[in-house]
């Protein structure tokens, strides 16, 4: 009886150690996979104004009647993060609180503006009330949408305080929106451009030793 108990304990310890090794190996593989997966950035369209171009100031009126200037030099020194939404867009509804939290964390240098278009003003007013957007400027302007050639939602535009367009694209997650801010901070047009530059640099480094061997 005692021998059977000892043997079962030994088997149990062996199984536990094997399980621990498997978990360690799996954790390592997850880490390697995470390094290989490229970060997801906002999908930037090729149409419309280009990143790096100066924007023209547009004097618009928010739903609450306040005047809002989009583009051009911002006298308050704040960048403008514009999120295009629609009351009929479920992804937009889920993304608005995320955008509010993101821009709030950057409140010392950035402001959030929501934008949409259409003739049903009352539906946008109800949407603003339901989403508790009283403190966030909400613009209803076809001109603004045409300026940045917004065709699909949710769409975001980031304009620096000096009026330079720093980022734009389709956004579905917080990571997509953060990629626009990262583009502004790094000076890279998009995350995809950054990844391409890194891959090109890696290829050049790999080819350099071969070139040296050929020369020698």
BAVEXKE-496546 format. One record per residue (C-alpha): residue number from 1; residue in one letter; x, y, z. Coordinates in nm, 3 decimals. Layout:
<rec><resi>NUM</resi><resn>a</resn><px>X</px><py>Y</py><pz>Z</pz></rec>
...
END
This chain:
<rec><resi>1</resi><resn>x</resn><px>0.000</px><py>0.000</py><pz>0.000</pz></rec>
<rec><resi>2</resi><resn>x</resn><px>0.279</px><py>0.240</py><pz>0.096</pz></rec>
<rec><resi>3</resi><resn>x</resn><px>0.480</px><py>0.147</py><pz>-0.213</pz></rec>
<rec><resi>4</resi><resn>x</resn><px>0.179</px><py>0.222</py><pz>-0.437</pz></rec>
<rec><resi>5</resi><resn>x</resn><px>0.136</px><py>0.561</py><pz>-0.267</pz></rec>
<rec><resi>6</resi><resn>x</resn><px>0.504</px><py>0.646</py><pz>-0.317</pz></rec>
<rec><resi>7</resi><resn>x</resn><px>0.489</px><py>0.543</py><pz>-0.683</pz></rec>
<rec><resi>8</resi><resn>x</resn><px>0.174</px><py>0.750</py><pz>-0.741</pz></rec>
<rec><resi>9</resi><resn>x</resn><px>0.339</px><py>1.054</py><pz>-0.581</pz></rec>
<rec><resi>10</resi><resn>x</resn><px>0.646</px><py>1.013</py><pz>-0.800</pz></rec>
<rec><resi>11</resi><resn>x</resn><px>0.428</px><py>0.988</py><pz>-1.111</pz></rec>
<rec><resi>12</resi><resn>x</resn><px>0.236</px><py>1.296</py><pz>-0.999</pz></rec>
<rec><resi>13</resi><resn>x</resn><px>0.554</px><py>1.499</py><pz>-0.953</pz></rec>
<rec><resi>14</resi><resn>x</resn><px>0.683</px><py>1.389</py><pz>-1.291</pz></rec>
<rec><resi>15</resi><resn>x</resn><px>0.355</px><py>1.495</py><pz>-1.453</pz></rec>
<rec><resi>16</resi><resn>x</resn><px>0.366</px><py>1.830</py><pz>-1.269</pz></rec>
<rec><resi>17</resi><resn>x</resn><px>0.722</px><py>1.901</py><pz>-1.382</pz></rec>
<rec><resi>18</resi><resn>x</resn><px>0.634</px><py>1.804</py><pz>-1.741</pz></rec>
<rec><resi>19</resi><resn>x</resn><px>0.332</px><py>2.035</py><pz>-1.730</pz></rec>
<rec><resi>20</resi><resn>x</resn><px>0.545</px><py>2.321</py><pz>-1.597</pz></rec>
<rec><resi>21</resi><resn>x</resn><px>0.796</px><py>2.271</py><pz>-1.880</pz></rec>
<rec><resi>22</resi><resn>x</resn><px>0.515</px><py>2.270</py><pz>-2.136</pz></rec>
<rec><resi>23</resi><resn>x</resn><px>0.372</px><py>2.595</py><pz>-1.995</pz></rec>
<rec><resi>24</resi><resn>x</resn><px>0.718</px><py>2.755</py><pz>-2.006</pz></rec>
<rec><resi>25</resi><resn>x</resn><px>0.769</px><py>2.646</py><pz>-2.368</pz></rec>
<rec><resi>26</resi><resn>x</resn><px>0.423</px><py>2.772</py><pz>-2.464</pz></rec>
<rec><resi>27</resi><resn>x</resn><px>0.485</px><py>3.108</py><pz>-2.297</pz></rec>
<rec><resi>28</resi><resn>x</resn><px>0.810</px><py>3.145</py><pz>-2.488</pz></rec>
<rec><resi>29</resi><resn>x</resn><px>0.638</px><py>3.067</py><pz>-2.817</pz></rec>
<rec><resi>30</resi><resn>x</resn><px>0.364</px><py>3.322</py><pz>-2.745</pz></rec>
<rec><resi>31</resi><resn>x</resn><px>0.634</px><py>3.584</py><pz>-2.681</pz></rec>
<rec><resi>32</resi><resn>x</resn><px>0.807</px><py>3.503</py><pz>-3.010</pz></rec>
<rec><resi>33</resi><resn>x</resn><px>0.476</px><py>3.517</py><pz>-3.196</pz></rec>
<rec><resi>34</resi><resn>x</resn><px>0.395</px><py>3.854</py><pz>-3.039</pz></rec>
<rec><resi>35</resi><resn>x</resn><px>0.727</px><py>3.995</py><pz>-3.162</pz></rec>
<rec><resi>36</resi><resn>x</resn><px>0.662</px><py>3.871</py><pz>-3.515</pz></rec>
<rec><resi>37</resi><resn>x</resn><px>0.310</px><py>4.014</py><pz>-3.540</pz></rec>
<rec><resi>38</resi><resn>x</resn><px>0.324</px><py>4.365</py><pz>-3.682</pz></rec>
<rec><resi>39</resi><resn>x</resn><px>0.132</px><py>4.636</py><pz>-3.495</pz></rec>
<rec><resi>40</resi><resn>x</resn><px>-0.198</px><py>4.731</py><pz>-3.653</pz></rec>
<rec><resi>41</resi><resn>x</resn><px>-0.233</px><py>5.090</py><pz>-3.762</pz></rec>
<rec><resi>42</resi><resn>x</resn><px>-0.519</px><py>5.291</py><pz>-3.903</pz></rec>
<rec><resi>43</resi><resn>x</resn><px>-0.591</px><py>5.204</py><pz>-4.266</pz></rec>
<rec><resi>44</resi><resn>x</resn><px>-0.494</px><py>5.522</py><pz>-4.451</pz></rec>
<rec><resi>45</resi><resn>x</resn><px>-0.670</px><py>5.591</py><pz>-4.784</pz></rec>
<rec><resi>46</resi><resn>x</resn><px>-0.476</px><py>5.727</py><pz>-5.079</pz></rec>
<rec><resi>47</resi><resn>x</resn><px>-0.737</px><py>5.989</py><pz>-5.168</pz></rec>
<rec><resi>48</resi><resn>x</resn><px>-0.780</px><py>6.326</py><pz>-5.004</pz></rec>
<rec><resi>49</resi><resn>x</resn><px>-0.518</px><py>6.556</py><pz>-4.850</pz></rec>
<rec><resi>50</resi><resn>x</resn><px>-0.180</px><py>6.399</py><pz>-4.780</pz></rec>
<rec><resi>51</resi><resn>x</resn><px>-0.021</px><py>6.359</py><pz>-4.440</pz></rec>
<rec><resi>52</resi><resn>x</resn><px>0.228</px><py>6.641</py><pz>-4.392</pz></rec>
<rec><resi>53</resi><resn>x</resn><px>0.023</px><py>6.900</py><pz>-4.581</pz></rec>
<rec><resi>54</resi><resn>x</resn><px>-0.104</px><py>7.218</py><pz>-4.417</pz></rec>
<rec><resi>55</resi><resn>x</resn><px>-0.479</px><py>7.232</py><pz>-4.363</pz></rec>
<rec><resi>56</resi><resn>x</resn><px>-0.701</px><py>7.533</py><pz>-4.421</pz></rec>
<rec><resi>57</resi><resn>x</resn><px>-0.905</px><py>7.668</py><pz>-4.131</pz></rec>
<rec><resi>58</resi><resn>x</resn><px>-1.278</px><py>7.593</py><pz>-4.145</pz></rec>
<rec><resi>59</resi><resn>x</resn><px>-1.516</px><py>7.790</py><pz>-3.924</pz></rec>
<rec><resi>60</resi><resn>x</resn><px>-1.796</px><py>7.553</py><pz>-3.824</pz></rec>
<rec><resi>61</resi><resn>x</resn><px>-2.080</px><py>7.541</py><pz>-3.572</pz></rec>
<rec><resi>62</resi><resn>x</resn><px>-2.133</px><py>7.253</py><pz>-3.332</pz></rec>
<rec><resi>63</resi><resn>x</resn><px>-2.474</px><py>7.105</py><pz>-3.248</pz></rec>
<rec><resi>64</resi><resn>x</resn><px>-2.483</px><py>7.307</py><pz>-2.925</pz></rec>
<rec><resi>65</resi><resn>x</resn><px>-2.428</px><py>7.631</py><pz>-3.119</pz></rec>
<rec><resi>66</resi><resn>x</resn><px>-2.062</px><py>7.683</py><pz>-3.026</pz></rec>
<rec><resi>67</resi><resn>x</resn><px>-1.820</px><py>7.792</py><pz>-3.297</pz></rec>
<rec><resi>68</resi><resn>x</resn><px>-1.541</px><py>7.543</py><pz>-3.371</pz></rec>
<rec><resi>69</resi><resn>x</resn><px>-1.236</px><py>7.601</py><pz>-3.591</pz></rec>
<rec><resi>70</resi><resn>x</resn><px>-1.096</px><py>7.295</py><pz>-3.767</pz></rec>
<rec><resi>71</resi><resn>x</resn><px>-0.759</px><py>7.317</py><pz>-3.941</pz></rec>
<rec><resi>72</resi><resn>x</resn><px>-0.509</px><py>7.597</py><pz>-3.959</pz></rec>
<rec><resi>73</resi><resn>x</resn><px>-0.300</px><py>7.708</py><pz>-3.661</pz></rec>
<rec><resi>74</resi><resn>x</resn><px>-0.468</px><py>7.637</py><pz>-3.329</pz></rec>
<rec><resi>75</resi><resn>x</resn><px>-0.409</px><py>7.936</py><pz>-3.102</pz></rec>
<rec><resi>76</resi><resn>x</resn><px>-0.457</px><py>7.724</py><pz>-2.791</pz></rec>
<rec><resi>77</resi><resn>x</resn><px>-0.163</px><py>7.506</py><pz>-2.897</pz></rec>
<rec><resi>78</resi><resn>x</resn><px>-0.372</px><py>7.187</py><pz>-2.905</pz></rec>
<rec><resi>79</resi><resn>x</resn><px>-0.378</px><py>6.924</py><pz>-3.175</pz></rec>
<rec><resi>80</resi><resn>x</resn><px>-0.724</px><py>6.824</py><pz>-3.301</pz></rec>
<rec><resi>81</resi><resn>x</resn><px>-0.835</px><py>6.461</py><pz>-3.309</pz></rec>
<rec><resi>82</resi><resn>x</resn><px>-1.147</px><py>6.434</py><pz>-3.528</pz></rec>
<rec><resi>83</resi><resn>x</resn><px>-1.354</px><py>6.116</py><pz>-3.512</pz></rec>
<rec><resi>84</resi><resn>x</resn><px>-1.620</px><py>6.079</py><pz>-3.782</pz></rec>
<rec><resi>85</resi><resn>x</resn><px>-1.920</px><py>5.887</py><pz>-3.653</pz></rec>
<rec><resi>86</resi><resn>x</resn><px>-2.284</px><py>5.814</py><pz>-3.733</pz></rec>
<rec><resi>87</resi><resn>x</resn><px>-2.586</px><py>5.730</py><pz>-3.513</pz></rec>
<rec><resi>88</resi><resn>x</resn><px>-2.641</px><py>5.421</py><pz>-3.729</pz></rec>
<rec><resi>89</resi><resn>x</resn><px>-2.284</px><py>5.291</py><pz>-3.695</pz></rec>
<rec><resi>90</resi><resn>x</resn><px>-2.252</px><py>5.033</py><pz>-3.411</pz></rec>
<rec><resi>91</resi><resn>x</resn><px>-1.872</px><py>5.033</py><pz>-3.426</pz></rec>
<rec><resi>92</resi><resn>x</resn><px>-1.872</px><py>5.411</py><pz>-3.386</pz></rec>
<rec><resi>93</resi><resn>x</resn><px>-2.090</px><py>5.385</py><pz>-3.077</pz></rec>
<rec><resi>94</resi><resn>x</resn><px>-1.843</px><py>5.147</py><pz>-2.915</pz></rec>
<rec><resi>95</resi><resn>x</resn><px>-1.544</px><py>5.356</py><pz>-3.022</pz></rec>
<rec><resi>96</resi><resn>x</resn><px>-1.659</px><py>5.698</py><pz>-2.897</pz></rec>
<rec><resi>97</resi><resn>x</resn><px>-1.594</px><py>5.629</py><pz>-2.523</pz></rec>
<rec><resi>98</resi><resn>x</resn><px>-1.254</px><py>5.485</py><pz>-2.614</pz></rec>
<rec><resi>99</resi><resn>x</resn><px>-1.168</px><py>5.799</py><pz>-2.811</pz></rec>
<rec><resi>100</resi><resn>x</resn><px>-1.278</px><py>6.015</py><pz>-2.518</pz></rec>
<rec><resi>101</resi><resn>x</resn><px>-1.053</px><py>5.826</py><pz>-2.275</pz></rec>
<rec><resi>102</resi><resn>x</resn><px>-0.761</px><py>5.829</py><pz>-2.519</pz></rec>
<rec><resi>103</resi><resn>x</resn><px>-0.776</px><py>6.203</py><pz>-2.585</pz></rec>
<rec><resi>104</resi><resn>x</resn><px>-0.839</px><py>6.273</py><pz>-2.215</pz></rec>
<rec><resi>105</resi><resn>x</resn><px>-0.505</px><py>6.108</py><pz>-2.140</pz></rec>
<rec><resi>106</resi><resn>x</resn><px>-0.350</px><py>6.353</py><pz>-2.389</pz></rec>
<rec><resi>107</resi><resn>x</resn><px>-0.558</px><py>6.652</py><pz>-2.272</pz></rec>
<rec><resi>108</resi><resn>x</resn><px>-0.251</px><py>6.872</py><pz>-2.224</pz></rec>
<rec><resi>109</resi><resn>x</resn><px>-0.187</px><py>6.873</py><pz>-2.598</pz></rec>
<rec><resi>110</resi><resn>x</resn><px>-0.496</px><py>6.747</py><pz>-2.777</pz></rec>
<rec><resi>111</resi><resn>x</resn><px>-0.873</px><py>6.797</py><pz>-2.809</pz></rec>
<rec><resi>112</resi><resn>x</resn><px>-1.143</px><py>6.564</py><pz>-2.938</pz></rec>
<rec><resi>113</resi><resn>x</resn><px>-1.401</px><py>6.668</py><pz>-3.197</pz></rec>
<rec><resi>114</resi><resn>x</resn><px>-1.676</px><py>6.439</py><pz>-3.327</pz></rec>
<rec><resi>115</resi><resn>x</resn><px>-1.807</px><py>6.492</py><pz>-3.678</pz></rec>
<rec><resi>116</resi><resn>x</resn><px>-2.081</px><py>6.359</py><pz>-3.901</pz></rec>
<rec><resi>117</resi><resn>x</resn><px>-2.316</px><py>6.474</py><pz>-4.178</pz></rec>
<rec><resi>118</resi><resn>x</resn><px>-2.676</px><py>6.435</py><pz>-4.289</pz></rec>
<rec><resi>119</resi><resn>x</resn><px>-3.003</px><py>6.627</py><pz>-4.271</pz></rec>
<rec><resi>120</resi><resn>x</resn><px>-3.153</px><py>6.450</py><pz>-3.967</pz></rec>
<rec><resi>121</resi><resn>x</resn><px>-3.028</px><py>6.695</py><pz>-3.706</pz></rec>
<rec><resi>122</resi><resn>x</resn><px>-3.266</px><py>6.560</py><pz>-3.442</pz></rec>
<rec><resi>123</resi><resn>x</resn><px>-3.119</px><py>6.209</py><pz>-3.468</pz></rec>
<rec><resi>124</resi><resn>x</resn><px>-2.770</px><py>6.346</py><pz>-3.409</pz></rec>
<rec><resi>125</resi><resn>x</resn><px>-2.894</px><py>6.548</py><pz>-3.113</pz></rec>
<rec><resi>126</resi><resn>x</resn><px>-3.049</px><py>6.236</py><pz>-2.959</pz></rec>
<rec><resi>127</resi><resn>x</resn><px>-2.729</px><py>6.046</py><pz>-3.031</pz></rec>
<rec><resi>128</resi><resn>x</resn><px>-2.526</px><py>6.317</py><pz>-2.856</pz></rec>
<rec><resi>129</resi><resn>x</resn><px>-2.755</px><py>6.307</py><pz>-2.553</pz></rec>
<rec><resi>130</resi><resn>x</resn><px>-2.761</px><py>5.926</py><pz>-2.534</pz></rec>
<rec><resi>131</resi><resn>x</resn><px>-2.381</px><py>5.912</py><pz>-2.557</pz></rec>
<rec><resi>132</resi><resn>x</resn><px>-2.341</px><py>6.195</py><pz>-2.303</pz></rec>
<rec><resi>133</resi><resn>x</resn><px>-2.138</px><py>6.409</py><pz>-2.543</pz></rec>
<rec><resi>134</resi><resn>x</resn><px>-2.226</px><py>6.745</py><pz>-2.390</pz></rec>
<rec><resi>135</resi><resn>x</resn><px>-1.859</px><py>6.828</py><pz>-2.326</pz></rec>
<rec><resi>136</resi><resn>x</resn><px>-1.738</px><py>6.710</py><pz>-2.668</pz></rec>
<rec><resi>137</resi><resn>x</resn><px>-1.785</px><py>6.931</py><pz>-2.977</pz></rec>
<rec><resi>138</resi><resn>x</resn><px>-2.013</px><py>6.754</py><pz>-3.227</pz></rec>
<rec><resi>139</resi><resn>x</resn><px>-2.005</px><py>6.890</py><pz>-3.582</pz></rec>
<rec><resi>140</resi><resn>x</resn><px>-2.261</px><py>6.822</py><pz>-3.851</pz></rec>
<rec><resi>141</resi><resn>x</resn><px>-2.085</px><py>6.930</py><pz>-4.170</pz></rec>
<rec><resi>142</resi><resn>x</resn><px>-2.074</px><py>6.787</py><pz>-4.521</pz></rec>
<rec><resi>143</resi><resn>x</resn><px>-1.798</px><py>7.035</py><pz>-4.605</pz></rec>
<rec><resi>144</resi><resn>x</resn><px>-1.570</px><py>6.887</py><pz>-4.341</pz></rec>
<rec><resi>145</resi><resn>x</resn><px>-1.631</px><py>6.535</py><pz>-4.469</pz></rec>
<rec><resi>146</resi><resn>x</resn><px>-1.558</px><py>6.641</py><pz>-4.826</pz></rec>
<rec><resi>147</resi><resn>x</resn><px>-1.240</px><py>6.820</py><pz>-4.718</pz></rec>
<rec><resi>148</resi><resn>x</resn><px>-1.085</px><py>6.497</py><pz>-4.592</pz></rec>
<rec><resi>149</resi><resn>x</resn><px>-1.279</px><py>6.274</py><pz>-4.836</pz></rec>
<rec><resi>150</resi><resn>x</resn><px>-1.437</px><py>6.058</py><pz>-4.568</pz></rec>
<rec><resi>151</resi><resn>x</resn><px>-1.618</px><py>5.766</py><pz>-4.734</pz></rec>
<rec><resi>152</resi><resn>x</resn><px>-1.631</px><py>5.499</py><pz>-4.462</pz></rec>
<rec><resi>153</resi><resn>x</resn><px>-1.679</px><py>5.505</py><pz>-4.085</pz></rec>
<rec><resi>154</resi><resn>x</resn><px>-1.541</px><py>5.522</py><pz>-3.826</pz></rec>
<rec><resi>155</resi><resn>x</resn><px>-1.274</px><py>5.751</py><pz>-3.967</pz></rec>
<rec><resi>156</resi><resn>x</resn><px>-1.023</px><py>5.960</py><pz>-3.775</pz></rec>
<rec><resi>157</resi><resn>x</resn><px>-0.813</px><py>6.263</py><pz>-3.864</pz></rec>
<rec><resi>158</resi><resn>x</resn><px>-0.534</px><py>6.413</py><pz>-3.654</pz></rec>
<rec><resi>159</resi><resn>x</resn><px>-0.427</px><py>6.773</py><pz>-3.714</pz></rec>
<rec><resi>160</resi><resn>x</resn><px>-0.128</px><py>6.916</py><pz>-3.528</pz></rec>
<rec><resi>161</resi><resn>x</resn><px>-0.147</px><py>7.250</py><pz>-3.350</pz></rec>
<rec><resi>162</resi><resn>x</resn><px>0.043</px><py>7.414</py><pz>-3.637</pz></rec>
<rec><resi>163</resi><resn>x</resn><px>-0.229</px><py>7.306</py><pz>-3.882</pz></rec>
<rec><resi>164</resi><resn>x</resn><px>-0.035</px><py>7.017</py><pz>-4.038</pz></rec>
<rec><resi>165</resi><resn>x</resn><px>-0.224</px><py>6.699</py><pz>-4.116</pz></rec>
<rec><resi>166</resi><resn>x</resn><px>-0.045</px><py>6.433</py><pz>-3.910</pz></rec>
<rec><resi>167</resi><resn>x</resn><px>-0.263</px><py>6.126</py><pz>-3.953</pz></rec>
<rec><resi>168</resi><resn>x</resn><px>-0.585</px><py>5.990</py><pz>-4.098</pz></rec>
<rec><resi>169</resi><resn>x</resn><px>-0.753</px><py>5.659</py><pz>-4.167</pz></rec>
<rec><resi>170</resi><resn>x</resn><px>-1.020</px><py>5.405</py><pz>-4.084</pz></rec>
<rec><resi>171</resi><resn>x</resn><px>-1.017</px><py>5.314</py><pz>-3.716</pz></rec>
<rec><resi>172</resi><resn>x</resn><px>-1.188</px><py>5.025</py><pz>-3.540</pz></rec>
<rec><resi>173</resi><resn>x</resn><px>-0.989</px><py>4.994</py><pz>-3.218</pz></rec>
<rec><resi>174</resi><resn>x</resn><px>-0.797</px><py>5.200</py><pz>-2.965</pz></rec>
<rec><resi>175</resi><resn>x</resn><px>-0.477</px><py>5.065</py><pz>-3.120</pz></rec>
<rec><resi>176</resi><resn>x</resn><px>-0.574</px><py>5.217</py><pz>-3.455</pz></rec>
<rec><resi>177</resi><resn>x</resn><px>-0.633</px><py>5.557</py><pz>-3.296</pz></rec>
<rec><resi>178</resi><resn>x</resn><px>-0.310</px><py>5.538</py><pz>-3.096</pz></rec>
<rec><resi>179</resi><resn>x</resn><px>-0.123</px><py>5.469</py><pz>-3.421</pz></rec>
<rec><resi>180</resi><resn>x</resn><px>-0.225</px><py>5.817</py><pz>-3.547</pz></rec>
<rec><resi>181</resi><resn>x</resn><px>-0.082</px><py>5.980</py><pz>-3.234</pz></rec>
<rec><resi>182</resi><resn>x</resn><px>0.233</px><py>5.770</py><pz>-3.269</pz></rec>
<rec><resi>183</resi><resn>x</resn><px>0.266</px><py>5.884</py><pz>-3.629</pz></rec>
<rec><resi>184</resi><resn>x</resn><px>0.246</px><py>6.247</py><pz>-3.518</pz></rec>
<rec><resi>185</resi><resn>x</resn><px>0.508</px><py>6.195</py><pz>-3.246</pz></rec>
<rec><resi>186</resi><resn>x</resn><px>0.750</px><py>5.997</py><pz>-3.460</pz></rec>
<rec><resi>187</resi><resn>x</resn><px>0.707</px><py>6.189</py><pz>-3.785</pz></rec>
<rec><resi>188</resi><resn>x</resn><px>0.631</px><py>5.865</py><pz>-3.969</pz></rec>
<rec><resi>189</resi><resn>x</resn><px>0.335</px><py>5.886</py><pz>-4.207</pz></rec>
<rec><resi>190</resi><resn>x</resn><px>0.186</px><py>5.556</py><pz>-4.091</pz></rec>
<rec><resi>191</resi><resn>x</resn><px>0.270</px><py>5.242</py><pz>-3.894</pz></rec>
<rec><resi>192</resi><resn>x</resn><px>0.285</px><py>5.051</py><pz>-4.222</pz></rec>
<rec><resi>193</resi><resn>x</resn><px>0.553</px><py>5.290</py><pz>-4.349</pz></rec>
<rec><resi>194</resi><resn>x</resn><px>0.753</px><py>5.239</py><pz>-4.029</pz></rec>
<rec><resi>195</resi><resn>x</resn><px>0.735</px><py>4.861</py><pz>-4.063</pz></rec>
<rec><resi>196</resi><resn>x</resn><px>0.842</px><py>4.885</py><pz>-4.427</pz></rec>
<rec><resi>197</resi><resn>x</resn><px>1.142</px><py>5.100</py><pz>-4.332</pz></rec>
<rec><resi>198</resi><resn>x</resn><px>1.242</px><py>4.853</py><pz>-4.061</pz></rec>
<rec><resi>199</resi><resn>x</resn><px>1.217</px><py>4.557</py><pz>-4.299</pz></rec>
<rec><resi>200</resi><resn>x</resn><px>1.423</px><py>4.743</py><pz>-4.563</pz></rec>
<rec><resi>201</resi><resn>x</resn><px>1.688</px><py>4.823</py><pz>-4.304</pz></rec>
<rec><resi>202</resi><resn>x</resn><px>1.700</px><py>4.458</py><pz>-4.196</pz></rec>
<rec><resi>203</resi><resn>x</resn><px>1.740</px><py>4.342</py><pz>-4.557</pz></rec>
<rec><resi>204</resi><resn>x</resn><px>2.022</px><py>4.592</py><pz>-4.612</pz></rec>
<rec><resi>205</resi><resn>x</resn><px>2.202</px><py>4.468</py><pz>-4.302</pz></rec>
<rec><resi>206</resi><resn>x</resn><px>2.171</px><py>4.109</py><pz>-4.421</pz></rec>
<rec><resi>207</resi><resn>x</resn><px>2.310</px><py>4.196</py><pz>-4.766</pz></rec>
<rec><resi>208</resi><resn>x</resn><px>2.606</px><py>4.400</py><pz>-4.637</pz></rec>
<rec><resi>209</resi><resn>x</resn><px>2.820</px><py>4.101</py><pz>-4.520</pz></rec>
<rec><resi>210</resi><resn>x</resn><px>2.757</px><py>3.926</py><pz>-4.854</pz></rec>
<rec><resi>211</resi><resn>x</resn><px>2.874</px><py>4.234</py><pz>-5.041</pz></rec>
<rec><resi>212</resi><resn>x</resn><px>3.189</px><py>4.249</py><pz>-4.827</pz></rec>
<rec><resi>213</resi><resn>x</resn><px>3.261</px><py>3.880</py><pz>-4.895</pz></rec>
<rec><resi>214</resi><resn>x</resn><px>3.222</px><py>3.937</py><pz>-5.270</pz></rec>
<rec><resi>215</resi><resn>x</resn><px>3.457</px><py>4.236</py><pz>-5.256</pz></rec>
<rec><resi>216</resi><resn>x</resn><px>3.721</px><py>4.050</py><pz>-5.061</pz></rec>
END
